[in-house]
Amino acid sequence: MKFAKRFLIAVFVIYLLPALASAGLWAMKEHPTGYRNARWSSAGILPEAPADKPAAIYVYSAMTGGLKGSLASHAWIVVKKEGASSYERYDKVGWGTPIRRNAYAPDAYWYSNMPRRVLELHGDEAERLIPKVEQAIADYPYGKPGGYRIYPGPNSNTFVAHVLRQVPELGVVLPPDAVGRDYLPNGEFIHVADDWKDVSISLGGFFGVSAGARSGLEVNFLGLVAGIDIVNPGIKIPGLGYFGTGSQLGV
Protein backbone atom coordinates (compact mmCIF):
# COMPACT_ATOMS: atom_id res chain seq x y z
CA MET A 1 0.00 0.00 0.00
CA LYS A 2 2.84 2.39 0.88
CA PHE A 3 4.61 1.48 -2.36
CA ALA A 4 1.50 2.19 -4.41
CA LYS A 5 1.02 5.56 -2.70
CA ARG A 6 4.65 6.53 -3.25
CA PHE A 7 4.45 5.41 -6.87
CA LEU A 8 1.37 7.56 -7.51
CA ILE A 9 3.00 10.56 -5.84
CA ALA A 10 6.11 10.07 -7.97
CA VAL A 11 4.04 9.85 -11.15
CA PHE A 12 2.15 13.00 -10.22
CA VAL A 13 5.28 15.02 -9.37
CA ILE A 14 7.53 13.78 -12.18
CA TYR A 15 5.02 13.46 -15.02
CA LEU A 16 1.57 14.91 -14.43
CA LEU A 17 2.51 18.14 -12.69
CA PRO A 18 5.00 19.26 -15.39
CA ALA A 19 2.52 18.21 -18.09
CA LEU A 20 -0.22 20.32 -16.50
CA ALA A 21 2.20 23.25 -16.18
CA SER A 22 3.13 22.91 -19.86
CA ALA A 23 -0.56 22.83 -20.83
CA GLY A 24 -1.20 25.96 -18.77
CA LEU A 25 1.68 27.85 -20.37
CA TRP A 26 0.52 26.72 -23.80
CA ALA A 27 -3.02 27.94 -23.16
CA MET A 28 -1.75 31.45 -22.40
CA LYS A 29 -0.19 31.79 -25.86
CA GLU A 30 -1.89 32.68 -29.12
CA HIS A 31 -2.32 29.82 -31.59
CA PRO A 32 -3.93 29.42 -35.02
CA THR A 33 -7.55 28.29 -34.89
CA GLY A 34 -7.01 25.51 -37.39
CA TYR A 35 -4.89 23.94 -40.11
CA ARG A 36 -5.88 26.50 -42.75
CA ASN A 37 -5.03 29.45 -40.51
CA ALA A 38 -1.63 28.13 -39.50
CA ARG A 39 1.68 29.23 -40.99
CA TRP A 40 3.47 26.58 -43.06
CA SER A 41 6.00 28.71 -44.94
CA SER A 42 9.78 28.74 -44.57
CA ALA A 43 11.10 30.07 -41.26
CA GLY A 44 14.21 31.36 -43.04
CA ILE A 45 16.57 29.14 -41.06
CA LEU A 46 18.30 27.40 -43.95
CA PRO A 47 20.19 29.14 -46.76
CA GLU A 48 19.13 28.53 -50.34
CA ALA A 49 20.35 25.07 -51.31
CA PRO A 50 22.77 26.24 -54.05
CA ALA A 51 24.49 28.45 -51.47
CA ASP A 52 24.79 25.53 -49.04
CA LYS A 53 27.30 23.65 -51.19
CA PRO A 54 28.58 20.84 -48.88
CA ALA A 55 26.44 17.77 -48.28
CA ALA A 56 24.13 18.23 -45.31
CA ILE A 57 21.77 16.34 -43.04
CA TYR A 58 19.33 18.14 -40.76
CA VAL A 59 16.73 16.94 -38.28
CA TYR A 60 14.15 19.47 -37.11
CA SER A 61 11.35 19.35 -34.57
CA ALA A 62 8.50 21.76 -33.88
CA MET A 63 5.57 21.69 -31.49
CA THR A 64 2.39 20.58 -33.18
CA GLY A 65 -1.08 22.15 -33.22
CA GLY A 66 -4.12 22.16 -30.95
CA LEU A 67 -4.03 21.15 -27.31
CA LYS A 68 -1.57 18.34 -28.06
CA GLY A 69 0.93 21.04 -28.98
CA SER A 70 1.41 21.67 -25.26
CA LEU A 71 3.06 18.26 -24.92
CA ALA A 72 3.96 16.89 -28.34
CA SER A 73 6.17 17.85 -31.25
CA HIS A 74 6.56 16.77 -34.88
CA ALA A 75 9.97 15.85 -36.32
CA TRP A 76 11.29 15.61 -39.88
CA ILE A 77 14.51 14.91 -41.81
CA VAL A 78 16.22 17.04 -44.45
CA VAL A 79 19.12 15.89 -46.64
CA LYS A 80 21.12 17.55 -49.40
CA LYS A 81 23.92 15.97 -51.40
CA GLU A 82 27.02 17.96 -52.22
CA GLY A 83 26.33 20.61 -54.86
CA ALA A 84 22.61 19.74 -55.06
CA SER A 85 20.28 22.55 -56.10
CA SER A 86 17.55 21.61 -53.63
CA TYR A 87 16.93 20.03 -50.23
CA GLU A 88 14.96 16.83 -49.75
CA ARG A 89 12.56 16.83 -46.81
CA TYR A 90 10.91 13.69 -45.41
CA ASP A 91 7.92 13.69 -43.01
CA LYS A 92 5.56 11.03 -41.77
CA VAL A 93 1.93 12.20 -41.71
CA GLY A 94 -1.43 10.69 -40.88
CA TRP A 95 -3.20 11.13 -44.20
CA GLY A 96 -2.70 9.94 -47.77
CA THR A 97 0.74 8.53 -48.48
CA PRO A 98 2.35 8.53 -45.02
CA ILE A 99 5.95 9.33 -46.01
CA ARG A 100 5.85 12.75 -47.61
CA ARG A 101 8.74 14.08 -49.68
CA ASN A 102 9.04 17.85 -50.05
CA ALA A 103 5.46 18.52 -48.99
CA TYR A 104 6.72 21.58 -47.10
CA ALA A 105 9.75 23.84 -47.22
CA PRO A 106 12.73 22.14 -45.52
CA ASP A 107 12.67 24.66 -42.66
CA ALA A 108 8.95 25.42 -42.61
CA TYR A 109 6.91 26.39 -39.58
CA TRP A 110 4.73 23.57 -38.27
CA TYR A 111 1.30 24.78 -37.23
CA SER A 112 2.91 28.24 -36.94
CA ASN A 113 5.54 26.89 -34.53
CA MET A 114 9.22 27.64 -35.13
CA PRO A 115 11.41 24.64 -36.03
CA ARG A 116 14.10 23.66 -33.52
CA ARG A 117 17.34 22.10 -34.68
CA VAL A 118 17.97 18.57 -33.42
CA LEU A 119 20.84 17.78 -35.79
CA GLU A 120 23.00 19.65 -38.28
CA LEU A 121 25.75 17.73 -40.08
CA HIS A 122 27.85 18.94 -43.03
CA GLY A 123 30.64 17.81 -45.29
CA ASP A 124 32.19 14.40 -45.93
CA GLU A 125 30.48 12.72 -42.97
CA ALA A 126 27.06 13.91 -44.18
CA GLU A 127 27.83 12.71 -47.71
CA ARG A 128 28.82 9.30 -46.33
CA LEU A 129 25.68 8.94 -44.20
CA ILE A 130 23.05 10.22 -46.67
CA PRO A 131 22.75 6.83 -48.44
CA LYS A 132 22.26 5.14 -45.05
CA VAL A 133 19.60 7.70 -44.12
CA GLU A 134 17.81 7.19 -47.44
CA GLN A 135 17.95 3.41 -47.00
CA ALA A 136 16.52 3.69 -43.48
CA ILE A 137 13.69 5.82 -44.86
CA ALA A 138 12.99 3.24 -47.56
CA ASP A 139 13.06 0.41 -45.00
CA TYR A 140 10.63 2.05 -42.57
CA PRO A 141 8.03 -0.67 -41.91
CA TYR A 142 5.05 1.70 -41.61
CA GLY A 143 5.57 3.71 -44.78
CA LYS A 144 2.38 2.66 -46.57
CA PRO A 145 -1.18 4.06 -46.27
CA GLY A 146 -2.66 2.98 -42.96
CA GLY A 147 0.75 2.86 -41.31
CA TYR A 148 0.03 5.73 -38.91
CA ARG A 149 -1.44 5.96 -35.44
CA ILE A 150 -1.19 9.23 -33.60
CA TYR A 151 -0.75 7.62 -30.17
CA PRO A 152 1.34 5.88 -28.99
CA GLY A 153 2.65 5.27 -32.49
CA PRO A 154 3.71 4.60 -35.15
CA ASN A 155 3.51 8.32 -35.92
CA SER A 156 5.76 11.06 -37.30
CA ASN A 157 8.24 10.78 -34.46
CA THR A 158 8.34 6.97 -34.68
CA PHE A 159 9.51 7.42 -38.27
CA VAL A 160 12.34 9.84 -37.49
CA ALA A 161 13.38 7.87 -34.40
CA HIS A 162 13.59 4.75 -36.60
CA VAL A 163 16.00 6.52 -38.96
CA LEU A 164 18.13 7.77 -36.06
CA ARG A 165 18.32 4.24 -34.64
CA GLN A 166 19.25 2.77 -38.01
CA VAL A 167 21.98 5.37 -38.49
CA PRO A 168 23.50 5.68 -34.99
CA GLU A 169 26.45 7.62 -36.44
CA LEU A 170 24.14 10.64 -36.48
CA GLY A 171 24.61 10.64 -32.72
CA VAL A 172 21.28 12.10 -31.55
CA VAL A 173 17.88 11.18 -30.17
CA LEU A 174 14.67 13.14 -30.56
CA PRO A 175 13.67 15.59 -27.82
CA PRO A 176 11.57 14.35 -24.89
CA ASP A 177 8.40 15.98 -26.26
CA ALA A 178 8.57 13.82 -29.42
CA VAL A 179 5.70 11.56 -28.36
CA GLY A 180 5.86 8.33 -30.33
CA ARG A 181 9.63 8.18 -30.62
CA ASP A 182 9.79 5.28 -28.12
CA TYR A 183 7.45 3.07 -30.14
CA LEU A 184 9.69 0.28 -31.46
CA PRO A 185 8.69 -1.03 -34.92
CA ASN A 186 7.53 -4.57 -35.60
CA GLY A 187 6.51 -5.18 -32.00
CA GLU A 188 10.08 -5.16 -30.72
CA PHE A 189 10.50 -5.11 -26.96
CA ILE A 190 14.17 -4.13 -26.93
CA HIS A 191 16.52 -2.33 -29.28
CA VAL A 192 20.28 -2.27 -28.89
CA ALA A 193 22.10 0.22 -31.11
CA ASP A 194 24.55 -1.21 -33.62
CA ASP A 195 27.34 0.72 -31.92
CA TRP A 196 26.18 -0.46 -28.46
CA LYS A 197 25.97 3.15 -27.24
CA ASP A 198 22.24 3.05 -26.54
CA VAL A 199 19.62 0.52 -25.49
CA SER A 200 15.85 0.98 -25.39
CA ILE A 201 13.13 -1.15 -23.83
CA SER A 202 9.54 -0.35 -24.74
CA LEU A 203 6.08 -1.77 -24.02
CA GLY A 204 4.28 -0.67 -27.15
CA GLY A 205 5.37 2.94 -26.71
CA PHE A 206 3.31 3.31 -23.53
CA PHE A 207 6.11 2.55 -21.09
CA GLY A 208 9.83 2.19 -21.51
CA VAL A 209 13.38 2.92 -20.50
CA SER A 210 16.30 4.15 -22.61
CA ALA A 211 19.90 4.41 -21.51
CA GLY A 212 23.22 5.19 -23.13
CA ALA A 213 25.53 7.86 -24.46
CA ARG A 214 22.84 9.44 -26.63
CA SER A 215 19.75 9.02 -24.44
CA GLY A 216 21.30 9.45 -21.01
CA LEU A 217 18.76 7.78 -18.73
CA GLU A 218 15.11 8.22 -19.75
CA VAL A 219 11.86 6.76 -18.47
CA ASN A 220 8.79 6.89 -20.70
CA PHE A 221 5.40 6.86 -18.95
CA LEU A 222 2.41 6.95 -21.31
CA GLY A 223 4.48 8.86 -23.87
CA LEU A 224 5.77 11.44 -21.39
CA VAL A 225 9.54 11.28 -20.99
CA ALA A 226 11.57 12.21 -17.92
CA GLY A 227 15.31 11.75 -17.68
CA ILE A 228 18.81 12.97 -17.13
CA ASP A 229 21.48 13.59 -19.75
CA ILE A 230 25.04 12.70 -18.87
CA VAL A 231 26.93 13.70 -22.05
CA ASN A 232 25.11 17.04 -22.25
CA PRO A 233 24.47 17.52 -18.51
CA GLY A 234 20.85 18.38 -17.88
CA ILE A 235 17.38 17.06 -17.16
CA LYS A 236 14.43 16.22 -19.39
CA ILE A 237 11.07 17.26 -17.99
CA PRO A 238 7.78 16.01 -19.48
CA GLY A 239 6.09 18.70 -21.56
CA LEU A 240 8.64 21.34 -20.66
CA GLY A 241 11.67 19.85 -22.43
CA TYR A 242 15.39 19.83 -21.76
CA PHE A 243 17.13 22.08 -19.25
CA GLY A 244 20.90 22.01 -18.95
CA THR A 245 24.29 22.93 -20.32
CA GLY A 246 24.03 21.05 -23.61
CA SER A 247 22.43 21.98 -26.91
CA GLN A 248 18.99 23.53 -27.30
CA LEU A 249 17.30 20.15 -27.13
CA GLY A 250 19.83 18.30 -25.04
CA VAL A 251 20.52 15.84 -27.82
C-alpha positions in Angstrom: 0.0 0.0 0.0 2.8 2.4 0.9 4.6 1.5 -2.4 1.5 2.2 -4.4 1.0 5.6 -2.7 4.6 6.5 -3.3 4.4 5.4 -6.9 1.4 7.6 -7.5 3.0 10.6 -5.8 6.1 10.1 -8.0 4.0 9.9 -11.2 2.1 13.0 -10.2 5.3 15.0 -9.4 7.5 13.8 -12.2 5.0 13.5 -15.0 1.6 14.9 -14.4 2.5 18.1 -12.7 5.0 19.3 -15.4 2.5 18.2 -18.1 -0.2 20.3 -16.5 2.2 23.2 -16.2 3.1 22.9 -19.9 -0.6 22.8 -20.8 -1.2 26.0 -18.8 1.7 27.8 -20.4 0.5 26.7 -23.8 -3.0 27.9 -23.2 -1.8 31.5 -22.4 -0.2 31.8 -25.9 -1.9 32.7 -29.1 -2.3 29.8 -31.6 -3.9 29.4 -35.0 -7.5 28.3 -34.9 -7.0 25.5 -37.4 -4.9 23.9 -40.1 -5.9 26.5 -42.8 -5.0 29.4 -40.5 -1.6 28.1 -39.5 1.7 29.2 -41.0 3.5 26.6 -43.1 6.0 28.7 -44.9 9.8 28.7 -44.6 11.1 30.1 -41.3 14.2 31.4 -43.0 16.6 29.1 -41.1 18.3 27.4 -44.0 20.2 29.1 -46.8 19.1 28.5 -50.3 20.3 25.1 -51.3 22.8 26.2 -54.1 24.5 28.4 -51.5 24.8 25.5 -49.0 27.3 23.7 -51.2 28.6 20.8 -48.9 26.4 17.8 -48.3 24.1 18.2 -45.3 21.8 16.3 -43.0 19.3 18.1 -40.8 16.7 16.9 -38.3 14.2 19.5 -37.1 11.3 19.4 -34.6 8.5 21.8 -33.9 5.6 21.7 -31.5 2.4 20.6 -33.2 -1.1 22.2 -33.2 -4.1 22.2 -30.9 -4.0 21.1 -27.3 -1.6 18.3 -28.1 0.9 21.0 -29.0 1.4 21.7 -25.3 3.1 18.3 -24.9 4.0 16.9 -28.3 6.2 17.8 -31.2 6.6 16.8 -34.9 10.0 15.9 -36.3 11.3 15.6 -39.9 14.5 14.9 -41.8 16.2 17.0 -44.4 19.1 15.9 -46.6 21.1 17.6 -49.4 23.9 16.0 -51.4 27.0 18.0 -52.2 26.3 20.6 -54.9 22.6 19.7 -55.1 20.3 22.5 -56.1 17.5 21.6 -53.6 16.9 20.0 -50.2 15.0 16.8 -49.8 12.6 16.8 -46.8 10.9 13.7 -45.4 7.9 13.7 -43.0 5.6 11.0 -41.8 1.9 12.2 -41.7 -1.4 10.7 -40.9 -3.2 11.1 -44.2 -2.7 9.9 -47.8 0.7 8.5 -48.5 2.3 8.5 -45.0 5.9 9.3 -46.0 5.8 12.8 -47.6 8.7 14.1 -49.7 9.0 17.9 -50.0 5.5 18.5 -49.0 6.7 21.6 -47.1 9.7 23.8 -47.2 12.7 22.1 -45.5 12.7 24.7 -42.7 8.9 25.4 -42.6 6.9 26.4 -39.6 4.7 23.6 -38.3 1.3 24.8 -37.2 2.9 28.2 -36.9 5.5 26.9 -34.5 9.2 27.6 -35.1 11.4 24.6 -36.0 14.1 23.7 -33.5 17.3 22.1 -34.7 18.0 18.6 -33.4 20.8 17.8 -35.8 23.0 19.7 -38.3 25.7 17.7 -40.1 27.8 18.9 -43.0 30.6 17.8 -45.3 32.2 14.4 -45.9 30.5 12.7 -43.0 27.1 13.9 -44.2 27.8 12.7 -47.7 28.8 9.3 -46.3 25.7 8.9 -44.2 23.1 10.2 -46.7 22.7 6.8 -48.4 22.3 5.1 -45.1 19.6 7.7 -44.1 17.8 7.2 -47.4 17.9 3.4 -47.0 16.5 3.7 -43.5 13.7 5.8 -44.9 13.0 3.2 -47.6 13.1 0.4 -45.0 10.6 2.0 -42.6 8.0 -0.7 -41.9 5.1 1.7 -41.6 5.6 3.7 -44.8 2.4 2.7 -46.6 -1.2 4.1 -46.3 -2.7 3.0 -43.0 0.7 2.9 -41.3 0.0 5.7 -38.9 -1.4 6.0 -35.4 -1.2 9.2 -33.6 -0.7 7.6 -30.2 1.3 5.9 -29.0 2.7 5.3 -32.5 3.7 4.6 -35.2 3.5 8.3 -35.9 5.8 11.1 -37.3 8.2 10.8 -34.5 8.3 7.0 -34.7 9.5 7.4 -38.3 12.3 9.8 -37.5 13.4 7.9 -34.4 13.6 4.7 -36.6 16.0 6.5 -39.0 18.1 7.8 -36.1 18.3 4.2 -34.6 19.2 2.8 -38.0 22.0 5.4 -38.5 23.5 5.7 -35.0 26.5 7.6 -36.4 24.1 10.6 -36.5 24.6 10.6 -32.7 21.3 12.1 -31.6 17.9 11.2 -30.2 14.7 13.1 -30.6 13.7 15.6 -27.8 11.6 14.4 -24.9 8.4 16.0 -26.3 8.6 13.8 -29.4 5.7 11.6 -28.4 5.9 8.3 -30.3 9.6 8.2 -30.6 9.8 5.3 -28.1 7.4 3.1 -30.1 9.7 0.3 -31.5 8.7 -1.0 -34.9 7.5 -4.6 -35.6 6.5 -5.2 -32.0 10.1 -5.2 -30.7 10.5 -5.1 -27.0 14.2 -4.1 -26.9 16.5 -2.3 -29.3 20.3 -2.3 -28.9 22.1 0.2 -31.1 24.6 -1.2 -33.6 27.3 0.7 -31.9 26.2 -0.5 -28.5 26.0 3.1 -27.2 22.2 3.1 -26.5 19.6 0.5 -25.5 15.8 1.0 -25.4 13.1 -1.2 -23.8 9.5 -0.4 -24.7 6.1 -1.8 -24.0 4.3 -0.7 -27.2 5.4 2.9 -26.7 3.3 3.3 -23.5 6.1 2.6 -21.1 9.8 2.2 -21.5 13.4 2.9 -20.5 16.3 4.2 -22.6 19.9 4.4 -21.5 23.2 5.2 -23.1 25.5 7.9 -24.5 22.8 9.4 -26.6 19.7 9.0 -24.4 21.3 9.4 -21.0 18.8 7.8 -18.7 15.1 8.2 -19.7 11.9 6.8 -18.5 8.8 6.9 -20.7 5.4 6.9 -19.0 2.4 7.0 -21.3 4.5 8.9 -23.9 5.8 11.4 -21.4 9.5 11.3 -21.0 11.6 12.2 -17.9 15.3 11.8 -17.7 18.8 13.0 -17.1 21.5 13.6 -19.7 25.0 12.7 -18.9 26.9 13.7 -22.0 25.1 17.0 -22.3 24.5 17.5 -18.5 20.9 18.4 -17.9 17.4 17.1 -17.2 14.4 16.2 -19.4 11.1 17.3 -18.0 7.8 16.0 -19.5 6.1 18.7 -21.6 8.6 21.3 -20.7 11.7 19.9 -22.4 15.4 19.8 -21.8 17.1 22.1 -19.3 20.9 22.0 -18.9 24.3 22.9 -20.3 24.0 21.0 -23.6 22.4 22.0 -26.9 19.0 23.5 -27.3 17.3 20.1 -27.1 19.8 18.3 -25.0 20.5 15.8 -27.8 
